[in-house]
Amino acid sequence: MSSFRPLMMICAALAAALFAGSARADLGALARVSDESRIVEADGGAELVLDLSQPVPWRVFLLDAPRRAVIDLSEVVWPETMLLGALAVEDLRMGVFQPGWSRMVIDLAAPHIVAEAEMATGAADGTTRLRIRFAESDADTFAARAGTPDDARFRLAPRKSAPASEGDGRLHVMLDPGHGGIDPGAEAGGLVEADLMLTFARELREVLLRSGEFRVSMTRDGDAFVPLETRISLAREAGADVFLSLHADALPRDAGQASGATIYTLSEDASDLASQRLAERHDQSDLLAGVDLTGQGDEIALVLMEIARRETEPRTARLAEGLVAGLRGAEVAMNSRPRRSAGFSVLKAPDIPSVLIEIGFLSSAKDRENLARAEWRNSAAGGIRDALRAWAAEEARRAALLRP
């Protein structure tokens, strides 16, 4: 009898939820597990390989009587079939464990412990691989390693470090031109946000590179649709130090009028109605990146989120304040309330200071006039460069004070 047994998994409910509505629903798409994922023989044990469309929080733990391995992930879309070809594994089950979280349960034919477990983002397109190797063991060792879900540690794929050849002290900036492809963003006065932000991102990249102080990557360098969470994945894969998402939105009519540059940072609650409306337009679902909150209540989840962000959050706040100062120094017109916050999914990388810059609003005739002028955009790019330069120097000074 063949040791390769396809398992049919029903994910119609997830698929219906994912594809319901317009194409914009894809902006908040769940991570997908590739149908190339598998469990195979490996070094006398078994190896689970899950290929995902993006990194997600995850954990693995063992349970005894009966012997099982459990893998929890932030909610994913499972494949319809998965290759199962390891004698150490009797069966497996996959599905939604609780709202927002998915679970795979592997029934073990004999005692096998977790020998290796790693999630890595290793492709330029942000795709991710979770690899868990199970090694043969004995009953006593297995029982000692087994535990409850509360004993399992929460994990996230590590952010890639810059290659040694690039570790030259330059700040690595990831520029994220908003929208693109099937999502053109705001349109007004003959201007299209996706096109305008791509132009501005390219101009900003040149300004940064000419200074010699920065390395620059971009989430897109053409008219392409890039899901929000993939933008975060690309920043982490590149080993970026800073993530700048560039936009020029148009406010909905019920959110009032706005003009001038505005700097947004992440918060669970929007600072005002306009910020809330913008976040709703940007994000069709809420990505909670960086912390595995499986099995936790809302209050504990919020505490865990605060712990995960305790280092990055103040650095992000200093970056946002610096950007306000830098743009003002470049005589770029600022919004009357230039520092705001909202729950933008694209800002939810826990380990990279991330801000969203509304360089202007296409719903404002004055801003449209400015945005259409290359000279004005160059001044804005210079202000952002000066802000990043000052922020990097300040962060280096703070880091030096913390060294023993």
C-alpha positions in Angstrom: 0.0 0.0 0.0 1.4 3.4 -0.9 2.5 5.6 2.0 1.3 8.7 0.2 -2.3 9.4 1.2 -4.1 12.5 -0.1 -6.4 14.1 2.5 -9.4 16.1 1.4 -10.0 19.2 3.5 -13.2 21.2 3.3 -12.5 24.9 3.3 -15.6 26.2 1.5 -16.6 28.4 4.3 -13.2 30.1 4.4 -13.2 30.5 0.7 -16.6 32.0 0.6 -15.6 34.5 3.3 -12.4 35.3 1.4 -13.9 35.9 -2.0 -17.2 37.5 -1.0 -17.7 41.0 -2.1 -15.6 43.0 -4.5 -12.0 42.6 -5.6 -11.0 45.0 -2.8 -11.7 42.2 -0.2 -8.4 40.7 -1.3 -6.6 43.6 0.5 -7.2 41.8 3.7 -6.9 38.2 2.4 -6.0 35.4 4.7 -2.7 33.6 4.4 -3.0 30.6 2.0 -1.3 27.3 2.6 0.0 25.9 -0.7 -1.2 22.5 -2.0 2.5 21.7 -2.3 2.6 21.4 1.5 3.4 18.0 2.8 4.4 15.6 5.6 7.2 13.2 4.5 9.9 10.8 5.8 13.0 12.6 7.2 15.9 11.1 9.1 13.9 8.2 10.6 11.1 10.5 11.6 8.8 12.9 9.8 9.0 16.5 8.4 6.1 18.9 8.0 6.5 21.5 5.3 3.9 24.2 5.0 4.3 26.8 2.3 2.3 29.9 3.0 1.6 33.1 1.1 2.9 35.3 4.0 4.2 34.9 7.5 1.7 34.3 10.3 2.1 33.9 14.1 2.4 30.2 14.9 3.3 27.7 17.6 3.8 23.9 17.9 3.4 21.7 21.0 2.9 18.0 21.9 0.0 16.4 23.7 0.0 12.9 25.2 -2.6 10.2 25.6 -3.1 10.0 22.7 0.2 11.2 21.2 -0.4 14.2 19.0 1.5 17.2 17.6 -0.5 20.4 17.4 0.3 23.4 15.2 -1.6 26.6 15.6 -1.5 29.5 13.1 -3.2 32.8 12.7 -6.2 31.9 10.5 -5.2 30.4 7.1 -6.9 29.0 4.1 -6.0 25.3 4.0 -5.4 23.4 0.7 -7.9 20.9 -0.5 -5.3 18.1 -0.4 -2.0 17.5 1.4 0.6 14.9 0.8 0.9 12.5 3.8 3.8 10.2 3.4 5.5 9.5 6.7 5.1 6.2 8.7 5.5 8.2 11.9 2.1 9.9 11.2 -1.2 8.0 11.3 -3.5 10.9 10.4 -4.0 14.6 10.5 -6.8 17.1 10.8 -6.9 20.7 9.8 -9.5 23.4 10.2 -10.5 26.6 12.1 -9.8 26.2 15.8 -11.5 29.4 17.0 -12.4 32.7 15.3 -9.2 34.1 13.8 -7.1 30.9 14.4 -6.4 27.7 12.6 -5.1 24.4 13.9 -3.5 21.2 12.5 -3.5 18.1 14.7 -1.1 15.3 13.7 -1.8 11.9 15.2 1.6 10.2 15.8 2.0 6.5 15.4 4.9 6.4 17.9 6.7 8.8 20.2 8.3 11.6 18.2 9.4 14.9 19.6 10.0 18.2 17.9 13.6 18.3 16.8 13.5 21.5 14.7 10.9 24.1 14.0 11.3 27.3 12.0 9.3 29.7 9.9 11.3 31.6 7.3 10.4 34.2 4.7 12.9 33.4 2.0 11.4 34.5 -1.3 11.4 37.9 -3.0 7.6 37.8 -3.2 7.2 37.3 0.5 6.2 33.7 0.5 7.0 31.8 3.6 7.8 28.2 4.7 7.1 26.6 8.1 9.3 23.5 8.6 8.9 21.2 11.6 10.9 18.1 11.9 9.9 15.3 14.3 12.5 12.9 15.6 12.0 9.4 17.0 12.0 9.3 20.8 10.8 7.1 23.7 7.5 7.3 25.7 9.1 8.9 28.8 10.8 11.6 26.9 7.7 12.3 24.8 5.6 12.5 28.0 8.1 15.0 29.5 8.0 17.2 26.5 4.2 17.1 26.1 2.2 20.0 27.6 -0.9 22.1 27.4 -1.3 24.9 24.8 -0.5 27.4 27.6 3.0 26.0 27.7 3.7 26.7 24.0 5.7 29.7 23.0 4.4 32.2 20.5 6.6 32.7 17.4 6.8 34.7 14.2 9.2 34.4 11.3 12.3 36.4 12.1 13.0 39.6 10.2 15.9 39.0 7.8 19.1 40.7 8.8 21.0 42.7 6.2 23.7 40.8 4.4 27.2 41.4 5.8 28.2 43.2 2.6 25.4 45.6 3.3 26.0 46.2 7.0 27.6 49.5 6.3 25.6 51.7 8.7 23.2 53.0 6.0 19.6 53.1 7.0 17.5 50.6 5.0 14.2 52.2 4.0 11.3 50.3 2.5 9.1 52.6 0.4 5.5 51.5 -0.1 3.7 53.3 -2.9 0.1 52.9 -1.9 -2.4 50.9 -4.1 -1.6 49.7 -7.6 -2.9 47.3 -10.2 -6.6 46.5 -9.7 -6.7 49.0 -6.8 -6.0 52.5 -8.3 -6.8 54.3 -5.0 -8.3 57.8 -5.0 -8.9 59.6 -8.3 -9.6 63.4 -8.7 -8.7 66.2 -11.0 -7.1 63.8 -13.5 -4.7 62.4 -10.9 -4.7 58.7 -9.9 -3.3 58.0 -6.4 -1.6 54.7 -7.4 0.3 56.3 -10.3 1.1 59.5 -8.4 2.5 57.6 -5.4 4.6 55.4 -7.6 6.1 58.5 -9.2 6.7 60.1 -5.8 8.3 56.9 -4.4 10.7 56.7 -7.3 11.6 60.3 -6.9 12.1 59.9 -3.1 14.2 56.8 -3.8 16.6 58.8 -5.9 16.8 61.6 -3.3 17.7 59.1 -0.6 20.2 57.2 -2.7 22.0 60.3 -3.9 22.7 61.2 -0.2 24.7 58.1 0.2 23.2 57.5 3.6 20.4 55.1 2.8 19.6 51.8 1.1 16.2 51.8 -0.5 13.7 49.0 -1.4 10.2 49.3 -2.8 7.2 47.1 -2.3 6.3 47.7 -6.0 8.1 49.4 -8.8 5.3 49.2 -11.4 1.5 49.2 -11.6 1.1 46.0 -9.7 -1.4 45.0 -7.0 0.4 44.0 -3.7 -1.8 42.8 -0.8 -1.3 44.8 2.4 0.2 41.9 4.4 2.6 41.0 1.6 3.9 44.6 1.8 4.8 43.9 5.4 6.4 40.5 4.4 8.5 42.2 1.8 9.8 44.7 4.3 10.7 42.0 6.8 12.4 39.9 4.1 14.5 42.8 2.9 15.6 43.5 6.5 14.3 47.0 6.3 14.9 49.4 9.2 12.0 51.7 8.4 8.7 51.2 6.5 7.1 54.3 4.9 3.7 53.8 3.2 3.0 56.7 0.8 -0.5 57.9 0.0 -2.6 60.8 -1.3 -6.2 59.8 -0.5 -9.5 61.5 -0.9 -11.6 61.7 2.3 -15.1 60.4 2.2 -17.7 63.1 2.3 -18.9 62.2 5.8 -15.4 62.6 7.2 -15.1 66.3 6.5 -12.4 68.2 4.6 -8.6 67.9 4.9 -5.5 69.2 3.2 -1.8 69.1 3.9 0.6 66.4 4.7 -0.4 64.1 7.6 1.6 61.4 9.4 -0.2 58.3 10.7 1.0 55.8 13.2 -0.8 52.6 14.3 -3.4 52.5 17.1 -6.3 50.3 18.0 -8.6 53.3 18.0 -8.5 56.0 15.4 -7.6 59.5 16.6 -10.6 61.0 14.8 -13.4 60.2 12.3 -11.4 61.0 9.3 -8.6 58.7 10.3 -11.1 55.9 11.0 -12.7 56.4 7.6 -9.3 56.2 5.9 -8.3 53.1 7.7 -11.6 51.5 6.8 -11.0 52.2 3.1 -7.5 50.9 3.2 -8.1 47.7 5.2 -10.9 45.3 4.5 -9.9 43.1 7.4 -7.7 43.4 10.5 -4.3 41.8 10.4 -2.9 41.2 13.9 0.7 40.6 13.1 3.5 39.8 15.3 1.9 38.0 18.2 0.1 34.6 18.4 -3.0 35.2 20.5 -4.4 31.7 20.2 -6.6 30.8 23.1 -6.3 34.2 24.7 -9.2 36.5 25.7 -9.4 40.1 24.4 -7.9 41.6 27.5 -4.8 39.3 27.5 -4.5 39.8 23.7 -4.2 43.5 24.2 -1.5 43.1 26.9 0.5 40.7 24.7 0.2 43.2 21.8 1.6 46.0 24.0 4.5 43.8 25.1 5.4 42.9 21.5 5.5 46.5 20.5 7.0 48.1 23.5 10.4 48.6 21.8 9.2 49.6 18.3 6.3 51.9 19.3 8.3 54.7 20.9 10.8 54.5 18.0 7.9 54.8 15.6 6.5 57.8 17.5 9.9 59.6 17.3 10.0 58.8 13.6 6.5 60.3 13.0 7.4 63.5 14.9 10.6 63.7 13.0 8.8 63.5 9.7 6.4 66.3 10.7 9.5 68.4 11.5 11.3 67.5 8.3 8.4 68.3 6.1 7.8 71.6 7.8 11.4 72.4 7.4 11.0 71.8 3.7 8.1 74.2 3.7 5.6 71.5 2.8 2.1 72.5 3.8 1.0 70.4 6.8 -2.4 69.4 7.9 -3.8 71.4 10.9 -3.4 68.1 12.9 -0.4 66.5 11.2 0.0 63.6 13.7 -2.8 61.1 13.7 -3.4 57.4 14.3 -5.6 54.6 13.1 -5.6 50.8 12.7 -4.0 50.6 9.2 -3.0 47.0 8.6 0.0 48.0 6.6 1.5 49.5 9.7 1.3 46.3 11.8 4.8 44.9 11.5 5.8 44.6 15.2 9.5 44.9 14.7 9.9 47.7 12.1 9.1 51.4 12.8 6.3 52.0 10.3 4.4 55.1 9.4 1.8 56.1 6.7 2.4 59.4 5.0 -0.5 61.1 3.4 1.6 63.5 1.4 -1.6 65.3 0.5 -5.3 64.7 -0.2 -6.6 64.4 -3.7 -9.9 65.7 -2.3 -8.2 69.1 -1.8 -7.7 71.2 -4.9 -4.7 72.9 -3.3 -3.1 69.6 -2.6 -3.8 68.3 -6.1 -2.0 71.4 -7.5 1.0 70.7 -5.3 1.2 67.0 -5.9 1.2 67.5 -9.7 4.3 69.7 -9.5 7.7 67.9 -9.6 9.4 70.8 -7.8 7.0 70.5 -4.9 7.4 66.7 -4.7 11.2 67.2 -4.7 10.9 69.5 -1.7 8.7 66.9 0.1 11.2 64.2 -0.7 14.0 66.4 0.7 12.0 66.9 3.9 11.6 63.1 4.3 15.3 62.6 3.7 16.2 65.1 6.4 13.8 63.6 8.8 15.2 60.1 8.3 18.7 61.3 8.7 17.9 63.0 12.0 15.9 60.1 13.3 18.7 57.6 12.4 21.3 59.8 14.3 19.0 60.0 17.3 18.4 56.3 17.4 22.1 55.6 17.1 22.7 58.0 20.0 20.1 56.2 22.2 21.5 52.8 21.3 25.0 53.9 22.4 23.7 55.0 25.7 22.2 51.5 26.3 25.5 49.7 25.6 27.3 48.3 28.6 
